[in-house]
Amino acid sequence: MHHVRKFAGVWSLVYISLILAACGPRSRDAAPPILDPQEKLQLRLPESTPCPSQDELECYTLSMPLDHKNPDTQRMNVRFAVRPASKPSSEALLVLFGGPGDPGVYSLGPWLQRIKPELRERFNIVTMDLRGVDGSEQMDCPTAAFDFSFVPPWIYSDEETKALAAGAQSAANGCLQELGRSPEVLQHYNTMQAAADLETFRRFMGFKEWSIYSLSYGTQLAQTYVNEYPGRTRALVLDGAVDLTANLLDYGRDLTLAQNKIFEDLDPYCQASPDCRNAFTLEGKGKSSQMQLPSATYDYLFKKLMDEGAEVKYVAPDGRDVISNMTAYDLEYALSGSVGNPRKRARFLWALSKTLHSGDFAPLYRIADGSFEFAYTSSENSEPAVQAPQMSQGVFWTFICNDYGSPAGKTFDARFNGFVENAALYIKEGIRIHAPFFSESLCAAWPLVQEPTLHSPFKGEGVPTLVIGAEADGNVPYQHSVQIAEHLSQGRLITVAGSQHVSYSYHITCVNERVEALLLQGSLPAEAKLRCEDEFVGAWPEAVMEASI
């Protein structure tokens, strides 16, 4: 799952860097035909067109009921993509990406390049754009998301709490206006309807069953689909899994505590790492020297910014001279966005140490504003950046608020106070990251939102299920994977030491082999619990970061 990004325009460069090599330049080709699924179910004559700039994918745009429970009501278009199996096959592998709000069809191309060739040979590989995403009648609210990202998620004073409440209410109202759809329509943008969209497409294509690989929010959709449509799933992988029993307040609490723990764990790492230890060592008088822990360094710099702020100057990637003022919230924002994967942890430690020695906050500010991402993508990719579909924050908020509801209360103030009371139970000395407590607090102002629905633990009856959770996952709490695995009727848990939010299809052979064994042979690991190793902090980024200063 994702959260609000402060500088969305710059963040898009990160996403672009992941997809350029596999997809090449993207153009807006002619729209695929609109198909009525009821007609195609009868005729069994599916039609398709090549997906935009991804010729190996076949795109289908189906006219779906807005509400599958009332199919005679308003309709909407939902786009699916199929990469046909290299060899004749009737088997289907469904890939469900994250968000909610990530462009699924556009994400499939790069993912296909990273998987085992046997999967492409055997399976027709399928994905979708969720309702409101890219080819499925795109909608978003970038202005509201951008504005909300500047509201500090703090409740240490009445003024801060009131400012946060006003920001959440303004974000909800602004987002609804930008989306341009009525509350009565938006209430059908939810995971239950998305699962029905998937089942309609399965019937449309004539697939007997799915094998499913899901990541992040896609694991929530996958579990919902399996629960609602039993007997249609052959095998299931939940990578970076969302626990359906966790409500909005549980999730905010668990993720806040998880992100803070990841940062705290950087202290012992730094003490043991020569590069990091040297970077945080201050020379004393004579031959004496002393290492400053990253947490203590952060606290010192945070207080300095709270007291007086700091002017920062640097040259932007496009050659502009930038002069700005850095706040304490900018520092927290930089930290929260850096705990999620090994490379970003290394980058943050590097920037923190540079500021410790020089007093110049520019390296840390550039993490907050995203300009260091340009340095990485420029050094790793010589191709020019092209416009790519971005995650829709509007879809994210719509699905999350509809799926999870809001704390109980008849007024906005009462519902928002539920977020505040939950956070107040856990805010204590040492809490440095607060944002996950309040990232979805605008649900308190979202229209037609119900009180939270209680879900039973997912059991996956009759479906071999592999759950993958990384201990240093900064997007979905690792403990959610543990909780899911405990209730599975036929499941296994892979714990990845260190690592990042999603583990399969990257460099972790221990994970890749187990996932592919399940998808290809239907076999789970012999061990109920398996541990795979990955790095906690990436290579010290001195060379590329120094070059970008």
N, C-alpha and C positions, 0 to 999 in steps of 0.2 A: 504494500500500500504506500501511497505517496502523501506528501503534505505540501502546503503552500510554498512556492519558491519565490524568493524576493525579487530577483532580476530575471524574469522569465525569458526575455529576449536573449540574454547571454547563456542561460541554462540550455537553450535549444542547441547550442554548439556541442554540449556534452552528448546529447542524444544523436546529433548528426554524426559525431565521430564514431559511434558504434555501428552505424549503418552504411556509411559511404562506401566502404570497400566491397561490401556484399551486394549492394543494390545499384550503385552508380547513380547518375543524375536522374532526377524524377521530373516527369512532366505530367500535366493534367490531360490524360487522354480522354477520348469520348466515354461518357458514362455507360456502365454495363446496362443491359436491358432490365426493366422492372418485371418481375415474374410473380404471379399469384400462386402461392404454394398449393392451394386447394386444386387448382387446375393441373399443376405439374404432378401432384400426387396421383392424380387419375391417369394422366397421359404417360408418366414415366419417361419423358423426353427432355431431360435437363438441357438447358442452353447456358452458355457462358461466353465471356470475353476475357482476353488477357488482362490481368490486373495492371494498373498504371505503373509502367517502368519495371515490372516484374513479370516478364513474359512466361516464366515457367509456372506461374500461378494462374489459375482460372478463377475469375470473380463472378459471383452470383449476387444480385441484389433482389431480395424477396420482399414483397408487400405483406407485412405482418399486421395482425390486429394490434392496436394499441394496448388492449386488454384481452389476453387470451381467454379469460373467463367469460368475456362478452364479445365474441368474434365479429358480431355485426356492427360494432362501434367503429370509431375512426381508425384508419390504418396508417402505417408508417413503413419506411424502407429500412431494411437491415442488410448490411453487406457481409458476405462470407467469401472466403478464399480457399481453394483446393489446389494442392500441389499433387498431381496424379502420380501414383506409384510408377517407378521405372519399369517394373515388370507387371504383367497382368495380375490384378488383385482386386478383391472386393472388401478388403480390410481397411479400416479407417483409424487414424491416430488424430485425436483432437488435442490441439495445443491452446491453452487458455492463458493469456498474458495478464499483466497486473493493472494497477490503478486503484479503483476503477477509473478508466479514462485514457489509458494508453492505447495508441493506434495498433490494434492487433494485426490487421492485414499487412501493414507496412513493417511490423516487427518480425513477421514470419521469415522473410527473405534472409536476414542475417542469421537467424536461429538455425535455418536449414544448413547453412555453411559450416556450422560447428558440430553437427550431430554425426553419428556413425552412418556410413553410406548404406548399410543394410536396412536402416529404418526408412530411408528414401526409396529403396528398392521394393520393400514389402508393403508399405502403407500409403494409402491416399491420405495426405496430411492436410488437416482442416483447421482453420481459425476463423474468427469473426471480429468485426468492429462492433463493440457494444452500442446500444441505442445512444445516439447523440455524439458518437465518436467518428470523426473523419468521414468515411463513406456511408455511414448510417445517419444521415441528416445531422451533420455536425453542428454542435452548439458549444458555447464556452462563455466565460465571464472573466477575461483577463484583467480588466481594469479593477473590478472588485477584489480579485485575488491579489493583485499587486498592492492595492491600498491596504488590505488587511495584513499583509506581510510586514508592514511597518509598525504594527501595533504591538508593543511589548507584552508578552504573556505573563505579566506579573500581577500579584494581588497582595503585595506587602503593605499597601496603604489603601484607604478608601478612594483616593484619587486614581490610583492605578486600576483598581477594580472597576470603577465607573468608566474609565477610558477603554478598558478591555470590553466591557459590556456594550458600550456605544459602538466600538469597532466591529464587534460581532453582528450587531443588529444592522449596521450600515452595510456590512459585507453581504449579508443575506438579501437585503432589499436591493442592493446594487446588482448582485448576481442574477436575481430573478428578472430584473429589468433587462439585463444584457442577454439572457437566454431567450427571451421573446416567446416563451410558451406559458400557457396558463397553469396555475397550480393543479387544476383538474387533469391536465395532460401530463404534467411532470410527475405526478404520483405513480404513474405506470412505468417510470424509468427506475427499475429496481432489479435485484438479482433473481427474484422468482420469475419475472417476465422474461429475463434474459435466458434462464434455463428452458423456458417454454419455446423461445426462439431457436435454441439449439436442438430441441427435440423435433420441432417442425422441420428443420433443415435435415436432420438425420433421416426422417421419413421421406422427405423430398428427394434425397439422393439414393434412398433404398439401402442404406447401410444397416446391417443386422445389429451391430453394436459398436461402441467406441472402445479404444484404448485411450486413456487420457493422461497427458502430461500437463500439469498446471503449476503456476508460480504466483506467489504473492496473492493479490486479490483473486486471481484465477482459481486459487485453491478454495476460496469461499464459493465461487460459482460452481466448481466441480463437485463439492460436497452437497450443495443444494440440488444439483442435477441428479446425482446418484440417489439422494433421498426421495426426490419427487418422481423419478422414472426408474424404478428398480428393474434389474434384468437387462439393462441396455449397456452395461459397462463391463468390459473384459478385465481390465487392469487399470490401476490408478496410481499416479505419482503426485504427491503434495510437496512442493519445494518452497520453503519459506512460508509455512502454513499458517492460516488464520483460523483460530479456534472459534467455532460458531457459538459456543456457550458464553463467550465474553461480550458483554454489552459495551456501549460507547464509553462509559466511565471506566470499566475494567480495562479496556484497550488503552485508553489514555494514560491510566496509571501504570500499567505494565510496560508500555513503551517508554514512558518518561524514566522510570526506574532502570530499565535496560540500557538506555542511552547513557545515563549517568554512570552506571557501572562500567560500561565500556571505557569511558574516559578515565575513571579511577584506575582501571587495570593498566593504563598506559604508564603509571608511575613505576611499578615493578618491572615492566618491560624496559623502560628507559634506563633504569638502574643496571640492567643486565646487558644492554646493547652498547657497544663501544661508541658507535656513531652518535647515538642519542645522548649518551652520558656526556660525551665530550661537548656536544652542542649546548648542554644546559649547565656546564661547569663555568663558574665565574672565578677569575683569577684574583686571589687575595694578595695581601702584602707579602713580600718576600717570595717564598716558594709555596705558600699555602694556597689552596684552592678549595672550592666548595660547590657541590652539585645542587642546583635548585630543582625540585621535583616539578614536572609539568603542571600538576594541580596547584601547587603553591604559586608558580609563575602566573598561571591563569588568574588566580584570585587576586594577586598583586596588580596585574594589568586591568582587571575588571574594576577594582576599586579606584584606580587612577582615572579610568574613563568615567566612572560614576561621578567623581569629584570635579573633573574639569574637561572631559572630552579630549580629543586630539585632532589637530589638523594633519591631513595626509596629502602628499603630493606624489604623483607618479605619471609615467607616460603610458597611455592605454595602448592596446595592441594595434589600434588603427592610427597611432601616431599623435593622438590628442594629449595635451597636457591636462591632467586631472587634478583639481584641488577640491577637497571635500573635508567634512568633519566626521570623525568616527565616534560613535556612542558605545556605551556598554552593551546595549542590545545588539549592535552590529557584531560585537565580539561573541556574544552568546549565539547569534545566528550562524556565525562562521563555525563555531564548535558543533552545533547541532547538525549542520550539514556535512560535517567531516567525520563523524564517528562510524559511518555506515560501511566503509570498506577499507582494506589495508592501504591502498594508495593514498586515499584522502586522509587517513590517520597520519601517515608519514608526512604528507604535505603540511598538515596543521601543526605537527610537532616542529617541523622545520621553521615555519613562519613564527611560531611562538618563541622559539629560541632566538631567532633573528631580532625580534622586537625586544626581548630581554636584554640582549647585548647592546643594541643600538638606540633603543628608545623610539625607533621609527615604527609606527603602526601600519605603514603601507602594506607590508606583506599580509598581515591579518585582514586588513580591509579588502584587499584584492581577492581573498577567499570569499568574503561576504558578498562582494559584487560580481563574482564569477569570472573576472578577467584572467585569473590564472588558468582556468579551463582552456582558454584560447592557447596559452603557451603549451599545454600538453597536447591538444589536438593538432596544433601546428607542427610540433616536433615529430608526431607519430604518423601524420597523414599529409601528404603533399597535394592531395586533390583539393580543388576549391570547394568551400562549403556551399551546399544547396539547401533550399528551403525544404524542410521535412515537416510532416504533421507532428504536432506536439501533444503531450498529454493535456486533456481538457480538465481544468480544475472545476469547471461548472458541472461536468458529468460526475466527477469525484464527489462533490458535495451533494448533488442530487441523489446519487445511489446511496451514499453513506447515511444521509438523513432519512431517506425512505426505508432503508434496510434496518437501521438501528434505532430509529426514533429519537426521542429526547427525554431527559429527566422529567419526572412527573411535575405537573403544575399547570394552572389555568392561564397564567400570564407569562410573558417573556421573562420578567424579573425572577419569577419563581423557578422557571426552568433553568435559566442561566445560573441561578444560585446553586442548583444541583452540581454544576461543573465546579463552582468555587468551593463548595463544601467537600467535594471529593478530593480536589487538589490540596486543600488545607490539611487533610489528614496525613499527607506525605511530604509536604514542603518542610524541610528542616535544614539544619546547617549541613552544607556539603552538596545540596541540590543546586546544580549549575545550569541544567537544561530544563525549561518549563514548558516549551511549546506543545509537546504532545498532549498535555493536559487540556489544552484549549483550542487545538487545531480545528476541531469540529464543533466548537461552542456556538457557531452560528446556526446549528440545528435547532437551538432554542427559539429561533425566529423564523424557521422554515415553515411554510404553510402546509396544512393537512398532514402534519407529522404526528404519528401516534406515540403512545408510551412504548418503551422498549419491549420487544417480543422475546420471550424466553425460549431458548433452543435446547433440545436434549443433546448430549454428546453424540458426535458422529461415530457410527459403528461400521459403516461400509459393509453391511451384510452380504456375504458371498462374493466380495470383490477384493482380490489381493491388492493391498495398499502399502506403498512405501512412502514414509514421511521423512523429509530431510530438513533439519534445522541447524543453523550455524550459531554457535555460542556468542559470536560478536555481530549478530544481525542487528542493524540499526534501524530497520524498517518495520519488522514484525518481531515481537519478543520471542526469543528461543523457547521459553517455557510453554508457549502455545503449541509448538510441535510435540513437546513431551506430553502435554495434556491430551492432545488428539490421539497419540499412539497408545496411550493407556487404555482407551476404550474400543480400539479396533477389534473386530471379530477375526480378522485375518491380516494382520499388519506387522510392519517392522519399522524401527526408528534408526535413521542414520544421524548421528551427531557429528558436526564438522567443527573442529577446533579452530578458533579465530574466524577467518574468512569474511564473507559478506552476505547480503540478503539472499541471493539465489546461487545455488552451487552447481547444478547440472549444466553440462555442455561447455564448461570452461576447462581449467587445467587440472582438476582434481580427479585423477584416474580412479581412485577408490570409490567415488560417487558415480562417475560415468559408467563404470562397469556394472554396478548394481542396478542402475536405472535401465540400462539397455538389456540386461538379463530379464528384467520383469517385462519390459515392453515386447521383446522378441520371443522369449521362451515362456513367459508367464511365471517365472520362478523368482521367489523372494529369497533374500539371504538366509542362511541357516540360523544365524544369530538373531535373537529378538531385538538386540540393541548392538549397533556397530558404531565404531568411532573412526572417523577419517581426519587426517591432519591437513591443515592449510596454514598460511602465514597470518599473523595477527596484525603486523605492520609491514608495509611494503618496503622496497629498497629506499634508502635515504635519498631524497630527490635533489641533492645539491646541484648537480650539473644543469638539469633542465630548469630548475627554479632560479638559479643564479643568472642563467641566460635570459630569463624573462624580466628581470629587474630593470 
